[in-house]
Amino acid sequence: MAELGKGVSAGKLASNMQKKLTRAQEKVLQKLGKADETKDEQFESCVQNFNKQLTEGSKLQKDLRAYLATVKAMHEASKKLTECLLDVYEPDWPGREETNKIAENNDLLWTDYHQKLVDQALLTMDTYLGQFPDIKSRIAKRGRKLVDFDSARHHFESLQNAKKKDETKIAKAEEDLLKSQKVFEEMNVDLQEELPSLWNSRVGFYVNTFQSIAGLEENFHKEMGKLHQNLNEVMVNLESEQGNLSTNSSSVKVQPRKKMNLFSRLRIKKGSESTPTKTNTNPSPPASDGPPAVSETKTVNHDFEAPSVAVEETPSVAISKSPSQPVEPAPAPVSVNEPAKKETEVKFESAPPEEVPDKSPSSLPAVVVETFSAAVNGTVESSPPKPEMPPGFLYKVRAQHDYTATDGDELELKAGEVVLVTQFENPDEQDDGWLMGIKETDWLQSKPFEQHRGVFPENFTEKNL
């Protein structure tokens, strides 16, 4: 049995090889013009239309797959953008729940749109193109059968035209010719019916495909437009409620302060007569090139008003004081003479400062009076000009947002104002995110530094380069 199977396979293989050889010889003879070729122009036109239809359909399928890939990429990009919106949208902002629903519906719309495109366009396209491979193989087979028919016809004609006729060979050749003709005509008739029908079906297929895509896209954009309109309304409402989201019109957050009053020891309220306050010296002014000066600090009572200082020949030397810090009368008037070298000498005719009786801890609170410089030999130089920058100056900042002070030691800022940032007297008193300084306008107007400096949030300002 095994030997018989091998024999059948060998015989079939030999038969196939003989057919291929015969077809090759026939094609060579036809190309050389030594044998005529059966042609069907109508069928060839159908084949050309078939090839064109297959090329267009394949291109449409490729472009549709690219469109679906783009839709999927847009879905992912839209999803990430919506997630970003949810991340930055604070829970206490109005419209948070609406924003969550919009994000969910946005994702569902994209998913539904992509799936419907696959079902109603891509799968239909695949089904449409699925019939082409079979027809293409049948067209190729029909071509081979046509070559077989031409070869059998030429063989039969050659036997008939031979000088010495062999009736047995002629009968066998005629039988082969009729057989090949029958096979060829069966295939040819089927294809001549199917190819025109397939060619005409392309119109209906294109109409259905693009109608489905257009309808799905129209419905998708309509629903997406509603979501965008809802999102726009949420954003408009958020913008209208912006003033309630922070202390000021700006949404900048102010870092909390651990200390309610960083330098309350420098401020004394009027009428607080029963509570003593700490005394503190002012920051030392920048060193000058003149002779060393002696700084004197006087403790006075609030019950007296500061009298004017008597001056001779030169304008008066005023002692700066805070409105909330009244100064008691000086021990004695000071006379000032202007020598040839234009140095001012002040003579003290009253008792020295140490003779002023000290107050007990339970007496009225003491305040700090600004010091004045006196020369070692008893002369006092004229008040030095105010420095260009306040003590401890670091750099300038410009307010980017309005800030309303919530404590007595804070600065009230308006957008655009310039603040001169200074060092804290005690670095331990500085909170994170807070700076100390004085407005540049106050400083240029020679307003007292101690009374007009204050703290302010750093993130409301920008460093002024």
C-alpha positions as a Markdown table, in Angstrom:
| # | Residue | x | y | z |
|---|---|---|---|---|
| 1 | Met | 0.0 | 0.0 | 0.0 |
| 2 | Ala | 2.8 | 2.4 | 0.8 |
| 3 | Glu | 4.4 | 1.6 | -2.5 |
| 4 | Leu | 1.1 | 2.2 | -4.3 |
| 5 | Gly | 0.7 | 5.6 | -2.6 |
| 6 | Lys | 4.2 | 6.6 | -3.6 |
| 7 | Gly | 3.5 | 5.6 | -7.2 |
| 8 | Val | 0.3 | 7.7 | -7.3 |
| 9 | Ser | 2.1 | 10.7 | -5.8 |
| 10 | Ala | 4.9 | 10.3 | -8.3 |
| 11 | Gly | 2.5 | 10.0 | -11.2 |
| 12 | Lys | 0.6 | 13.1 | -10.1 |
| 13 | Leu | 3.8 | 15.1 | -9.7 |
| 14 | Ala | 4.9 | 14.1 | -13.1 |
| 15 | Ser | 1.6 | 15.1 | -14.5 |
| 16 | Asn | 1.8 | 18.5 | -12.9 |
| 17 | Met | 5.3 | 19.0 | -14.1 |
| 18 | Gln | 4.2 | 18.1 | -17.7 |
| 19 | Lys | 1.4 | 20.7 | -17.5 |
| 20 | Lys | 3.7 | 23.4 | -16.3 |
| 21 | Leu | 6.2 | 22.6 | -19.1 |
| 22 | Thr | 3.4 | 22.6 | -21.7 |
| 23 | Arg | 2.1 | 26.0 | -20.5 |
| 24 | Ala | 5.6 | 27.5 | -20.5 |
| 25 | Gln | 6.2 | 26.3 | -24.1 |
| 26 | Glu | 2.8 | 27.7 | -25.1 |
| 27 | Lys | 3.5 | 31.1 | -23.6 |
| 28 | Val | 6.9 | 31.3 | -25.3 |
| 29 | Leu | 5.3 | 30.5 | -28.7 |
| 30 | Gln | 2.7 | 33.1 | -28.1 |
| 31 | Lys | 5.2 | 35.8 | -27.3 |
| 32 | Leu | 7.3 | 34.9 | -30.3 |
| 33 | Gly | 4.2 | 35.1 | -32.4 |
| 34 | Lys | 4.4 | 31.5 | -33.6 |
| 35 | Ala | 1.1 | 30.7 | -31.9 |
| 36 | Asp | -2.1 | 32.7 | -31.6 |
| 37 | Glu | -3.6 | 33.5 | -28.2 |
| 38 | Thr | -7.3 | 33.5 | -27.3 |
| 39 | Lys | -8.3 | 36.9 | -26.0 |
| 40 | Asp | -11.5 | 38.2 | -24.4 |
| 41 | Glu | -11.4 | 42.0 | -24.3 |
| 42 | Gln | -14.6 | 42.2 | -22.1 |
| 43 | Phe | -13.1 | 39.9 | -19.5 |
| 44 | Glu | -9.8 | 41.8 | -19.6 |
| 45 | Ser | -11.7 | 45.0 | -18.9 |
| 46 | Cys | -13.4 | 43.4 | -15.9 |
| 47 | Val | -10.0 | 42.2 | -14.6 |
| 48 | Gln | -8.7 | 45.8 | -14.9 |
| 49 | Asn | -11.7 | 47.1 | -12.9 |
| 50 | Phe | -11.2 | 44.3 | -10.4 |
| 51 | Asn | -7.5 | 45.3 | -9.8 |
| 52 | Lys | -8.4 | 49.0 | -9.5 |
| 53 | Gln | -11.2 | 48.2 | -7.1 |
| 54 | Leu | -8.9 | 46.0 | -5.0 |
| 55 | Thr | -6.2 | 48.8 | -4.9 |
| 56 | Glu | -8.7 | 51.5 | -3.8 |
| 57 | Gly | -10.3 | 49.2 | -1.2 |
| 58 | Ser | -6.9 | 48.3 | 0.3 |
| 59 | Lys | -6.0 | 52.0 | 0.5 |
| 60 | Leu | -9.3 | 52.8 | 2.1 |
| 61 | Gln | -8.8 | 50.1 | 4.6 |
| 62 | Lys | -5.3 | 51.3 | 5.5 |
| 63 | Asp | -6.5 | 54.9 | 5.9 |
| 64 | Leu | -9.4 | 53.8 | 8.0 |
| 65 | Arg | -7.1 | 51.9 | 10.3 |
| 66 | Ala | -4.9 | 55.0 | 10.6 |
| 67 | Tyr | -8.0 | 57.1 | 11.4 |
| 68 | Leu | -9.0 | 54.6 | 14.1 |
| 69 | Ala | -5.5 | 54.7 | 15.6 |
| 70 | Thr | -5.7 | 58.5 | 15.6 |
| 71 | Val | -9.1 | 58.4 | 17.3 |
| 72 | Lys | -7.6 | 56.1 | 20.0 |
| 73 | Ala | -4.6 | 58.4 | 20.4 |
| 74 | Met | -7.0 | 61.4 | 20.8 |
| 75 | His | -9.0 | 59.5 | 23.3 |
| 76 | Glu | -5.8 | 58.9 | 25.4 |
| 77 | Ala | -4.7 | 62.5 | 25.0 |
| 78 | Ser | -8.2 | 63.8 | 26.0 |
| 79 | Lys | -8.3 | 61.5 | 28.9 |
| 80 | Lys | -4.9 | 62.7 | 30.2 |
| 81 | Leu | -6.0 | 66.3 | 29.8 |
| 82 | Thr | -9.2 | 65.7 | 31.7 |
| 83 | Glu | -7.2 | 63.9 | 34.5 |
| 84 | Cys | -4.9 | 66.9 | 34.7 |
| 85 | Leu | -8.0 | 69.2 | 35.1 |
| 86 | Leu | -9.2 | 67.0 | 37.9 |
| 87 | Asp | -5.8 | 67.1 | 39.6 |
| 88 | Val | -5.6 | 70.9 | 39.6 |
| 89 | Tyr | -9.3 | 71.4 | 40.5 |
| 90 | Glu | -9.4 | 71.9 | 44.3 |
| 91 | Pro | -12.1 | 69.9 | 46.2 |
| 92 | Asp | -13.6 | 73.1 | 47.7 |
| 93 | Trp | -14.0 | 74.9 | 44.3 |
| 94 | Pro | -17.5 | 75.1 | 43.0 |
| 95 | Gly | -18.5 | 72.7 | 40.3 |
| 96 | Arg | -16.2 | 69.8 | 41.4 |
| 97 | Glu | -18.9 | 67.2 | 41.0 |
| 98 | Glu | -20.0 | 68.5 | 37.6 |
| 99 | Thr | -16.3 | 68.3 | 36.5 |
| 100 | Asn | -16.1 | 64.7 | 37.6 |
| 101 | Lys | -19.2 | 63.8 | 35.6 |
| 102 | Ile | -17.9 | 65.6 | 32.6 |
| 103 | Ala | -14.6 | 63.7 | 32.8 |
| 104 | Glu | -16.5 | 60.4 | 33.0 |
| 105 | Asn | -18.8 | 61.2 | 30.1 |
| 106 | Asn | -15.9 | 62.4 | 28.0 |
| 107 | Asp | -14.2 | 59.0 | 28.4 |
| 108 | Leu | -17.4 | 57.1 | 27.6 |
| 109 | Leu | -18.0 | 59.2 | 24.5 |
| 110 | Trp | -14.5 | 58.5 | 23.1 |
| 111 | Thr | -14.8 | 54.8 | 23.9 |
| 112 | Asp | -18.2 | 54.5 | 22.3 |
| 113 | Tyr | -17.2 | 56.4 | 19.2 |
| 114 | His | -14.1 | 54.2 | 18.6 |
| 115 | Gln | -16.1 | 51.0 | 19.1 |
| 116 | Lys | -18.8 | 52.0 | 16.7 |
| 117 | Leu | -16.3 | 53.0 | 14.1 |
| 118 | Val | -14.8 | 49.5 | 14.4 |
| 119 | Asp | -18.2 | 47.8 | 14.1 |
| 120 | Gln | -19.8 | 49.8 | 11.4 |
| 121 | Ala | -16.9 | 50.8 | 9.3 |
| 122 | Leu | -13.7 | 48.7 | 9.8 |
| 123 | Leu | -15.4 | 45.3 | 10.1 |
| 124 | Thr | -17.6 | 46.1 | 7.1 |
| 125 | Met | -14.5 | 47.1 | 5.2 |
| 126 | Asp | -12.8 | 43.8 | 6.1 |
| 127 | Thr | -15.8 | 41.8 | 5.0 |
| 128 | Tyr | -15.9 | 43.7 | 1.7 |
| 129 | Leu | -12.2 | 43.1 | 1.0 |
| 130 | Gly | -12.4 | 39.5 | 2.1 |
| 131 | Gln | -14.0 | 38.4 | -1.1 |
| 132 | Phe | -11.2 | 39.7 | -3.3 |
| 133 | Pro | -8.5 | 37.0 | -2.6 |
| 134 | Asp | -10.8 | 34.2 | -3.7 |
| 135 | Ile | -11.8 | 36.0 | -6.9 |
| 136 | Lys | -8.2 | 36.9 | -7.6 |
| 137 | Ser | -7.1 | 33.3 | -7.3 |
| 138 | Arg | -9.9 | 32.2 | -9.7 |
| 139 | Ile | -8.9 | 34.8 | -12.2 |
| 140 | Ala | -5.3 | 33.4 | -12.1 |
| 141 | Lys | -6.6 | 29.8 | -12.4 |
| 142 | Arg | -8.8 | 30.9 | -15.4 |
| 143 | Gly | -5.6 | 32.3 | -17.1 |
| 144 | Arg | -3.9 | 28.9 | -16.6 |
| 145 | Lys | -6.9 | 27.0 | -18.0 |
| 146 | Leu | -6.9 | 29.4 | -21.0 |
| 147 | Val | -3.3 | 28.5 | -21.7 |
| 148 | Asp | -4.2 | 24.8 | -21.4 |
| 149 | Phe | -7.0 | 25.3 | -23.9 |
| 150 | Asp | -4.8 | 27.2 | -26.4 |
| 151 | Ser | -2.1 | 24.5 | -26.0 |
| 152 | Ala | -4.7 | 21.7 | -26.6 |
| 153 | Arg | -6.1 | 23.5 | -29.6 |
| 154 | His | -2.7 | 24.1 | -31.2 |
| 155 | His | -1.8 | 20.4 | -30.6 |
| 156 | Phe | -5.0 | 19.2 | -32.2 |
| 157 | Glu | -4.6 | 21.6 | -35.2 |
| 158 | Ser | -1.0 | 20.4 | -35.7 |
| 159 | Leu | -2.1 | 16.7 | -35.8 |
| 160 | Gln | -4.8 | 17.5 | -38.3 |
| 161 | Asn | -2.5 | 19.4 | -40.6 |
| 162 | Ala | 0.2 | 16.7 | -40.5 |
| 163 | Lys | 1.0 | 14.9 | -43.8 |
| 164 | Lys | 0.8 | 11.5 | -42.1 |
| 165 | Lys | -2.3 | 11.5 | -40.0 |
| 166 | Asp | -2.6 | 9.3 | -36.9 |
| 167 | Glu | -6.3 | 8.9 | -36.2 |
| 168 | Thr | -5.7 | 7.6 | -32.7 |
| 169 | Lys | -3.6 | 10.7 | -31.7 |
| 170 | Ile | -6.1 | 13.0 | -33.4 |
| 171 | Ala | -9.0 | 11.5 | -31.4 |
| 172 | Lys | -7.0 | 11.8 | -28.1 |
| 173 | Ala | -6.0 | 15.4 | -28.9 |
| 174 | Glu | -9.6 | 16.2 | -29.7 |
| 175 | Glu | -10.8 | 14.7 | -26.5 |
| 176 | Asp | -8.2 | 16.8 | -24.5 |
| 177 | Leu | -9.3 | 19.9 | -26.4 |
| 178 | Leu | -12.9 | 19.5 | -25.5 |
| 179 | Lys | -12.1 | 18.8 | -21.9 |
| 180 | Ser | -9.9 | 21.8 | -21.5 |
| 181 | Gln | -12.4 | 24.0 | -23.3 |
| 182 | Lys | -15.2 | 22.9 | -21.0 |
| 183 | Val | -13.1 | 23.7 | -17.9 |
| 184 | Phe | -12.1 | 27.0 | -19.2 |
| 185 | Glu | -15.6 | 28.1 | -20.3 |
| 186 | Glu | -17.1 | 27.2 | -16.9 |
| 187 | Met | -14.7 | 29.3 | -15.1 |
| 188 | Asn | -14.9 | 32.1 | -17.6 |
| 189 | Val | -18.7 | 32.3 | -17.4 |
| 190 | Asp | -18.7 | 32.4 | -13.6 |
| 191 | Leu | -16.1 | 35.2 | -13.5 |
| 192 | Gln | -17.8 | 37.2 | -16.2 |
| 193 | Glu | -20.9 | 37.3 | -14.0 |
| 194 | Glu | -19.2 | 38.0 | -10.7 |
| 195 | Leu | -16.7 | 40.6 | -11.8 |
| 196 | Pro | -19.2 | 43.2 | -13.1 |
| 197 | Ser | -21.4 | 42.6 | -10.1 |
| 198 | Leu | -18.5 | 43.2 | -7.7 |
| 199 | Trp | -17.5 | 46.3 | -9.6 |
| 200 | Asn | -20.9 | 47.8 | -9.3 |
| 201 | Ser | -21.2 | 47.0 | -5.6 |
| 202 | Arg | -18.4 | 49.4 | -4.8 |
| 203 | Val | -20.8 | 52.4 | -5.0 |
| 204 | Gly | -23.2 | 51.1 | -2.3 |
| 205 | Phe | -20.3 | 50.0 | -0.1 |
| 206 | Tyr | -18.6 | 53.4 | -0.3 |
| 207 | Val | -21.9 | 55.2 | 0.5 |
| 208 | Asn | -22.6 | 53.0 | 3.5 |
| 209 | Thr | -19.1 | 53.3 | 4.8 |
| 210 | Phe | -18.8 | 57.0 | 4.6 |
| 211 | Gln | -22.4 | 57.6 | 5.8 |
| 212 | Ser | -21.6 | 55.5 | 8.9 |
| 213 | Ile | -18.4 | 57.4 | 9.6 |
| 214 | Ala | -20.0 | 60.8 | 9.0 |
| 215 | Gly | -23.1 | 60.0 | 11.1 |
| 216 | Leu | -20.9 | 58.6 | 14.0 |
| 217 | Glu | -18.6 | 61.6 | 13.9 |
| 218 | Glu | -21.5 | 64.0 | 13.8 |
| 219 | Asn | -23.2 | 62.5 | 16.8 |
| 220 | Phe | -19.9 | 62.3 | 18.6 |
| 221 | His | -19.1 | 65.9 | 18.1 |
| 222 | Lys | -22.6 | 66.9 | 19.0 |
| 223 | Glu | -22.4 | 65.1 | 22.3 |
| 224 | Met | -18.9 | 66.3 | 22.9 |
| 225 | Gly | -20.0 | 69.8 | 22.2 |
| 226 | Lys | -22.6 | 69.6 | 25.0 |
| 227 | Leu | -19.9 | 68.4 | 27.4 |
| 228 | His | -17.6 | 71.3 | 26.4 |
| 229 | Gln | -20.5 | 73.7 | 26.9 |
| 230 | Asn | -21.1 | 72.3 | 30.4 |
| 231 | Leu | -17.4 | 72.5 | 31.1 |
| 232 | Asn | -17.3 | 76.1 | 29.9 |
| 233 | Glu | -20.2 | 77.0 | 32.2 |
| 234 | Val | -18.4 | 75.4 | 35.2 |
| 235 | Met | -15.3 | 77.5 | 34.3 |
| 236 | Val | -17.3 | 80.7 | 34.1 |
| 237 | Asn | -18.9 | 80.0 | 37.4 |
| 238 | Leu | -15.5 | 79.2 | 38.9 |
| 239 | Glu | -14.2 | 82.6 | 37.6 |
| 240 | Ser | -17.2 | 84.4 | 39.1 |
| 241 | Glu | -16.5 | 82.8 | 42.4 |
| 242 | Gln | -12.8 | 83.4 | 42.3 |
| 243 | Gly | -13.0 | 86.2 | 44.9 |
| 244 | Asn | -14.3 | 83.8 | 47.5 |
| 245 | Leu | -11.6 | 81.3 | 47.0 |
| 246 | Ser | -8.8 | 83.4 | 48.7 |
| 247 | Thr | -8.4 | 86.4 | 50.9 |
| 248 | Asn | -7.7 | 88.6 | 47.9 |
| 249 | Ser | -8.6 | 88.5 | 44.2 |
| 250 | Ser | -5.5 | 86.4 | 43.7 |
| 251 | Ser | -5.6 | 82.7 | 44.3 |
| 252 | Val | -2.1 | 82.7 | 45.8 |
| 253 | Lys | -2.1 | 80.9 | 49.1 |
| 254 | Val | -0.4 | 82.5 | 52.1 |
| 255 | Gln | 1.6 | 80.2 | 54.3 |
| 256 | Pro | 0.5 | 80.2 | 57.9 |
| 257 | Arg | 2.5 | 82.1 | 60.4 |
| 258 | Lys | 3.5 | 80.6 | 63.7 |
| 259 | Lys | 4.0 | 84.0 | 65.3 |
| 260 | Met | 1.1 | 86.4 | 65.4 |
| 261 | Asn | 3.4 | 89.5 | 65.9 |
| 262 | Leu | 7.0 | 89.2 | 65.1 |
| 263 | Phe | 8.2 | 92.5 | 66.6 |
| 264 | Ser | 5.3 | 93.5 | 68.9 |
| 265 | Arg | 8.0 | 94.4 | 71.5 |
| 266 | Leu | 8.7 | 97.4 | 69.3 |
| 267 | Arg | 5.2 | 98.6 | 69.4 |
| 268 | Ile | 3.5 | 100.1 | 72.5 |
| 269 | Lys | -0.2 | 100.9 | 72.5 |
| 270 | Lys | -1.3 | 104.2 | 74.1 |
| 271 | Gly | -3.2 | 103.9 | 77.3 |
| 272 | Ser | -1.4 | 100.6 | 78.3 |
| 273 | Glu | -0.1 | 102.1 | 81.4 |
| 274 | Ser | -0.2 | 99.1 | 83.7 |
| 275 | Thr | 1.9 | 96.8 | 81.6 |
| 276 | Pro | 5.7 | 97.4 | 81.2 |
| 277 | Thr | 7.3 | 96.8 | 77.9 |
| 278 | Lys | 10.7 | 95.7 | 76.9 |
| 279 | Thr | 13.2 | 98.3 | 75.9 |
| 280 | Asn | 15.3 | 97.7 | 72.9 |
| 281 | Thr | 17.8 | 99.8 | 71.1 |
| 282 | Asn | 17.4 | 100.7 | 67.5 |
| 283 | Pro | 19.6 | 99.0 | 64.9 |
| 284 | Ser | 22.9 | 100.7 | 64.7 |
| 285 | Pro | 23.3 | 103.0 | 61.7 |
| 286 | Pro | 26.0 | 102.4 | 59.2 |
| 287 | Ala | 29.5 | 103.4 | 60.4 |
| 288 | Ser | 30.6 | 106.8 | 59.3 |
| 289 | Asp | 34.1 | 108.3 | 58.7 |
| 290 | Gly | 33.7 | 110.9 | 61.5 |
| 291 | Pro | 34.8 | 110.6 | 65.2 |
| 292 | Pro | 33.4 | 107.8 | 67.3 |
| 293 | Ala | 30.0 | 108.8 | 68.8 |
| 294 | Val | 28.5 | 108.0 | 72.1 |
| 295 | Ser | 24.9 | 106.7 | 72.1 |
| 296 | Glu | 22.6 | 107.6 | 74.9 |
| 297 | Thr | 19.3 | 106.0 | 75.7 |
| 298 | Lys | 16.9 | 107.9 | 77.9 |
| 299 | Thr | 13.9 | 106.4 | 79.7 |
| 300 | Val | 11.0 | 108.9 | 80.0 |
| 301 | Asn | 7.5 | 109.0 | 81.3 |
| 302 | His | 4.3 | 109.1 | 79.2 |
| 303 | Asp | 2.7 | 111.8 | 81.4 |
| 304 | Phe | 4.8 | 114.6 | 79.9 |
| 305 | Glu | 4.9 | 116.2 | 76.5 |
| 306 | Ala | 8.2 | 116.7 | 74.7 |
| 307 | Pro | 9.1 | 120.4 | 74.7 |
| 308 | Ser | 11.0 | 122.1 | 71.9 |
| 309 | Val | 14.8 | 122.4 | 72.1 |
| 310 | Ala | 16.3 | 125.9 | 72.4 |
| 311 | Val | 18.8 | 126.6 | 69.6 |
| 312 | Glu | 21.2 | 129.5 | 69.1 |
| 313 | Glu | 22.3 | 130.8 | 65.7 |
| 314 | Thr | 21.6 | 127.6 | 63.8 |
| 315 | Pro | 18.5 | 125.7 | 62.9 |
| 316 | Ser | 17.1 | 123.4 | 65.6 |
| 317 | Val | 18.3 | 119.9 | 65.9 |
| 318 | Ala | 15.1 | 117.8 | 66.1 |
| 319 | Ile | 14.8 | 114.5 | 67.9 |
| 320 | Ser | 12.7 | 112.0 | 65.9 |
| 321 | Lys | 10.0 | 110.2 | 67.9 |
| 322 | Ser | 7.1 | 108.0 | 67.2 |
| 323 | Pro | 3.5 | 109.3 | 67.6 |
| 324 | Ser | 2.8 | 106.5 | 69.9 |
| 325 | Gln | 5.9 | 107.2 | 72.0 |
| 326 | Pro | 5.6 | 110.6 | 73.7 |
| 327 | Val | 8.9 | 111.9 | 75.2 |
| 328 | Glu | 9.2 | 113.7 | 78.5 |
| 329 | Pro | 11.1 | 117.1 | 78.6 |
| 330 | Ala | 14.8 | 117.0 | 78.2 |
| 331 | Pro | 16.9 | 117.6 | 81.3 |
| 332 | Ala | 18.0 | 121.0 | 80.0 |
| 333 | Pro | 18.0 | 123.1 | 76.9 |
| 334 | Val | 20.8 | 122.5 | 74.5 |
| 335 | Ser | 22.8 | 125.4 | 73.0 |
| 336 | Val | 24.4 | 125.0 | 69.7 |
| 337 | Asn | 27.3 | 127.1 | 68.4 |
| 338 | Glu | 28.7 | 127.0 | 64.9 |
| 339 | Pro | 32.6 | 127.3 | 64.9 |
| 340 | Ala | 34.6 | 128.3 | 61.9 |
| 341 | Lys | 35.0 | 124.6 | 60.9 |
| 342 | Lys | 31.2 | 124.4 | 60.7 |
| 343 | Glu | 31.1 | 121.9 | 63.6 |
| 344 | Thr | 28.1 | 122.1 | 65.9 |
| 345 | Glu | 28.7 | 122.1 | 69.6 |
| 346 | Val | 26.0 | 121.4 | 72.1 |
| 347 | Lys | 26.5 | 122.4 | 75.7 |
| 348 | Phe | 24.4 | 120.7 | 78.4 |
| 349 | Glu | 23.5 | 123.1 | 81.2 |
| 350 | Ser | 21.4 | 120.7 | 83.2 |
| 351 | Ala | 22.2 | 117.7 | 85.3 |
| 352 | Pro | 23.7 | 114.6 | 83.6 |
| 353 | Pro | 21.3 | 111.9 | 82.5 |
| 354 | Glu | 22.2 | 109.6 | 85.3 |
| 355 | Glu | 20.5 | 111.9 | 87.8 |
| 356 | Val | 17.1 | 111.2 | 86.4 |
| 357 | Pro | 15.4 | 109.0 | 89.0 |
| 358 | Asp | 14.7 | 105.5 | 87.9 |
| 359 | Lys | 11.1 | 104.2 | 87.9 |
| 360 | Ser | 10.2 | 101.1 | 89.7 |
| 361 | Pro | 9.0 | 98.1 | 87.7 |
| 362 | Ser | 5.4 | 98.9 | 88.6 |
| 363 | Ser | 5.6 | 102.5 | 87.2 |
| 364 | Leu | 4.5 | 103.6 | 83.8 |
| 365 | Pro | 6.0 | 101.8 | 80.8 |
| 366 | Ala | 9.2 | 103.0 | 79.4 |
| 367 | Val | 9.8 | 103.6 | 75.7 |
| 368 | Val | 12.9 | 104.0 | 73.6 |
| 369 | Val | 13.9 | 107.5 | 72.4 |
| 370 | Glu | 16.0 | 107.7 | 69.3 |
| 371 | Thr | 19.6 | 108.2 | 70.2 |
| 372 | Phe | 21.7 | 111.2 | 69.2 |
| 373 | Ser | 25.4 | 111.3 | 68.8 |
| 374 | Ala | 27.7 | 113.4 | 71.0 |
| 375 | Ala | 31.4 | 113.9 | 70.6 |
| 376 | Val | 33.7 | 112.8 | 73.4 |
| 377 | Asn | 34.7 | 116.4 | 74.0 |
| 378 | Gly | 31.1 | 117.5 | 74.5 |
| 379 | Thr | 30.3 | 118.5 | 71.0 |
| 380 | Val | 27.5 | 117.0 | 68.9 |
| 381 | Glu | 27.8 | 116.7 | 65.1 |
| 382 | Ser | 24.8 | 117.6 | 62.9 |
| 383 | Ser | 22.4 | 114.7 | 62.2 |
| 384 | Pro | 23.9 | 112.5 | 59.4 |
| 385 | Pro | 21.9 | 112.2 | 56.2 |
| 386 | Lys | 19.5 | 109.3 | 55.9 |
| 387 | Pro | 21.2 | 106.2 | 54.3 |
| 388 | Glu | 20.1 | 105.3 | 50.8 |
| 389 | Met | 18.8 | 101.9 | 52.0 |
| 390 | Pro | 17.3 | 100.9 | 55.3 |
| 391 | Pro | 19.3 | 98.9 | 57.9 |
| 392 | Gly | 19.8 | 95.3 | 57.0 |
| 393 | Phe | 18.7 | 95.8 | 53.4 |
| 394 | Leu | 18.9 | 92.7 | 51.2 |
| 395 | Tyr | 17.1 | 93.2 | 47.9 |
| 396 | Lys | 13.9 | 94.6 | 46.4 |
| 397 | Val | 10.7 | 92.8 | 45.5 |
| 398 | Arg | 7.6 | 93.9 | 43.6 |
| 399 | Ala | 4.1 | 92.9 | 44.7 |
| 400 | Gln | 2.3 | 90.7 | 42.1 |
| 401 | His | -1.0 | 90.6 | 43.9 |
| 402 | Asp | -2.9 | 92.7 | 46.4 |
| 403 | Tyr | -2.5 | 91.6 | 50.0 |
| 404 | Thr | -4.7 | 92.7 | 52.9 |
| 405 | Ala | -2.9 | 92.7 | 56.3 |
| 406 | Thr | -4.5 | 90.5 | 58.9 |
| 407 | Asp | -2.2 | 91.5 | 61.8 |
| 408 | Gly | -0.8 | 94.8 | 63.1 |
| 409 | Asp | 2.8 | 93.9 | 62.1 |
| 410 | Glu | 2.0 | 93.0 | 58.5 |
| 411 | Leu | 2.3 | 95.2 | 55.4 |
| 412 | Glu | -0.7 | 96.1 | 53.2 |
| 413 | Leu | 0.4 | 95.5 | 49.7 |
| 414 | Lys | -1.0 | 96.6 | 46.3 |
| 415 | Ala | 0.0 | 95.0 | 43.1 |
| 416 | Gly | 3.0 | 96.8 | 41.6 |
| 417 | Glu | 4.4 | 98.3 | 44.9 |
| 418 | Val | 8.1 | 97.9 | 45.6 |
| 419 | Val | 9.2 | 96.7 | 49.0 |
| 420 | Leu | 12.7 | 96.9 | 50.4 |
| 421 | Val | 13.4 | 93.6 | 52.0 |
| 422 | Thr | 15.5 | 93.7 | 55.2 |
| 423 | Gln | 16.9 | 91.2 | 57.6 |
| 424 | Phe | 15.0 | 90.0 | 60.7 |
| 425 | Glu | 16.6 | 91.2 | 63.9 |
| 426 | Asn | 16.1 | 87.7 | 65.3 |
| 427 | Pro | 16.3 | 85.0 | 62.5 |
| 428 | Asp | 14.4 | 82.6 | 64.8 |
| 429 | Glu | 11.3 | 84.9 | 64.5 |
| 430 | Gln | 11.1 | 84.4 | 60.7 |
| 431 | Asp | 8.4 | 82.1 | 59.5 |
| 432 | Asp | 8.7 | 80.1 | 56.2 |
| 433 | Gly | 7.4 | 82.0 | 53.3 |
| 434 | Trp | 7.4 | 85.4 | 55.0 |
| 435 | Leu | 9.7 | 88.4 | 54.5 |
| 436 | Met | 10.3 | 91.6 | 56.4 |
| 437 | Gly | 10.7 | 95.0 | 54.8 |
| 438 | Ile | 9.4 | 98.5 | 54.3 |
| 439 | Lys | 7.6 | 100.0 | 51.2 |
| 440 | Glu | 10.0 | 101.9 | 49.0 |
| 441 | Thr | 7.5 | 104.9 | 49.0 |
| 442 | Asp | 7.5 | 105.1 | 52.8 |
| 443 | Trp | 11.3 | 104.9 | 52.9 |
| 444 | Leu | 11.7 | 107.6 | 50.3 |
| 445 | Gln | 9.3 | 109.8 | 52.2 |
| 446 | Ser | 11.6 | 109.5 | 55.2 |
| 447 | Lys | 9.0 | 107.8 | 57.3 |
| 448 | Pro | 10.3 | 106.1 | 60.5 |
| 449 | Phe | 11.6 | 102.7 | 59.7 |
| 450 | Glu | 10.5 | 101.0 | 62.9 |
| 451 | Gln | 6.9 | 102.2 | 62.5 |
| 452 | His | 6.5 | 101.4 | 58.9 |
| 453 | Arg | 8.3 | 98.2 | 58.4 |
| 454 | Gly | 6.4 | 94.9 | 58.5 |
| 455 | Val | 6.2 | 91.3 | 57.3 |
| 456 | Phe | 4.5 | 90.1 | 54.2 |
| 457 | Pro | 4.0 | 86.8 | 52.3 |
| 458 | Glu | 6.9 | 86.0 | 49.9 |
| 459 | Asn | 4.7 | 84.3 | 47.3 |
| 460 | Phe | 2.7 | 87.5 | 46.7 |
| 461 | Thr | 5.8 | 89.2 | 45.4 |
| 462 | Glu | 8.5 | 88.7 | 42.7 |
| 463 | Lys | 12.2 | 89.6 | 43.1 |
| 464 | Asn | 12.8 | 92.9 | 41.4 |
| 465 | Leu | 16.0 | 92.4 | 39.3 |
